[in-house]
Amino acid sequence: MKTKISKFLNRVDGKIFNLTHTAANKSFKNAKKNIGLRDKDIIPYSLRYTHTSYLLSKGISIEYIS
């Protein structure tokens, strides 16, 4: 997987995906609407925090995660 991802890491801005924060937020809100989830406290960062906690609980180092 590292070799597949590494070819995308040659960008000057360091981004892997060509996706703006606004576009990601809009997609997330649309997905929540489509499944009927109306909780305003669930935001994309909630998923990030949850996944980070999960990885830490499995013994993955914080350096690797970051």
Contact map, one row per residue, 1 for C-alpha under 8 A:
111110000000000000000000000000000000000000000000000000000000000000
111111000000000000000000000000000000000000000000000000000000000000
111111100000000000000000000000000000000000000000000000000000000000
111111110000000000000000000000000000000000000000000000000000000000
111111111000000100000000000000000000000000000000000000000000000000
011111111100000000000000000000000000000000000000000000000000000000
001111111100000000000000000000000000000000000000000000000000000000
000111111110000100000000000000000000000000000000000000000000000000
000011111110011100000000000000000000000000000000000000000000000000
000001111111010000000000000000000000000000000000000000000000000000
000000011111111100000000000000000000000000000000000000000000000000
000000000111111000000000000000000000000000000000000000000000000000
000000000011111000000000000000000000000000000000000000000000000000
000000001111111100000000000000000000000000000000000000000000000000
000000001011111111000000000000000000000000000000000000000000000000
000010011010011111000000000000000000000000000000000000000000000000
000000000000001111100000000000000000000000000000000000000000000000
000000000000001111110000000000000000000000000000000000000000000000
000000000000000011111011000000000000000000000000000000000000000000
000000000000000001111111000000000000000000000000000000000000000000
000000000000000000111111100000000000000000000000000000000000000000
000000000000000000011111110000000000000000000000000000000000000000
000000000000000000111111111000000000000000000000000000000000000000
000000000000000000111111111100000000000000000000000000000000000000
000000000000000000001111111110000000000000010000000000000000000000
000000000000000000000111111111000000000000000000000000000000000000
000000000000000000000011111111100000000000000000000000000000000000
000000000000000000000001111111110000000000110000000000000000000000
000000000000000000000000111111111000000000000000000000000000000000
000000000000000000000000011111111100000000000000000000000000000000
000000000000000000000000001111111110000000000000000000000000000000
000000000000000000000000000111111111110000000000000000000000000000
000000000000000000000000000011111111110000000000000000000000000000
000000000000000000000000000001111111100000000000000000000000000000
000000000000000000000000000000111111100000000000000000000000000000
000000000000000000000000000000011111110000000000000000000000000000
000000000000000000000000000000011111111000000000000000000000000000
000000000000000000000000000000011001111100000000000000000000000000
000000000000000000000000000000000000111111000000000000000000000000
000000000000000000000000000000000000011111100000000000000000000000
000000000000000000000000000000000000001111100000000000000000000000
000000000000000000000000000000000000001111110100000000000000000000
000000000000000000000000000100000000000111111110000000000000000000
000000000000000000000000100100000000000001111111000000000000000000
000000000000000000000000000000000000000000111111100000000000000000
000000000000000000000000000000000000000001111111110000000000000000
000000000000000000000000000000000000000000111111111000000000000000
000000000000000000000000000000000000000000011111111100000000000000
000000000000000000000000000000000000000000001111111110000000000000
000000000000000000000000000000000000000000000111111111000000000000
000000000000000000000000000000000000000000000011111111100000000000
000000000000000000000000000000000000000000000001111111110000000010
000000000000000000000000000000000000000000000000111111111000000000
000000000000000000000000000000000000000000000000011111111100000000
000000000000000000000000000000000000000000000000001111111111000010
000000000000000000000000000000000000000000000000000111111111110000
000000000000000000000000000000000000000000000000000011111111000000
000000000000000000000000000000000000000000000000000001111111000000
000000000000000000000000000000000000000000000000000000111111100000
000000000000000000000000000000000000000000000000000000111111110110
000000000000000000000000000000000000000000000000000000010011111110
000000000000000000000000000000000000000000000000000000010001111111
000000000000000000000000000000000000000000000000000000000000111111
000000000000000000000000000000000000000000000000000000000001111111
000000000000000000000000000000000000000000000000000100100001111111
000000000000000000000000000000000000000000000000000000000000011111
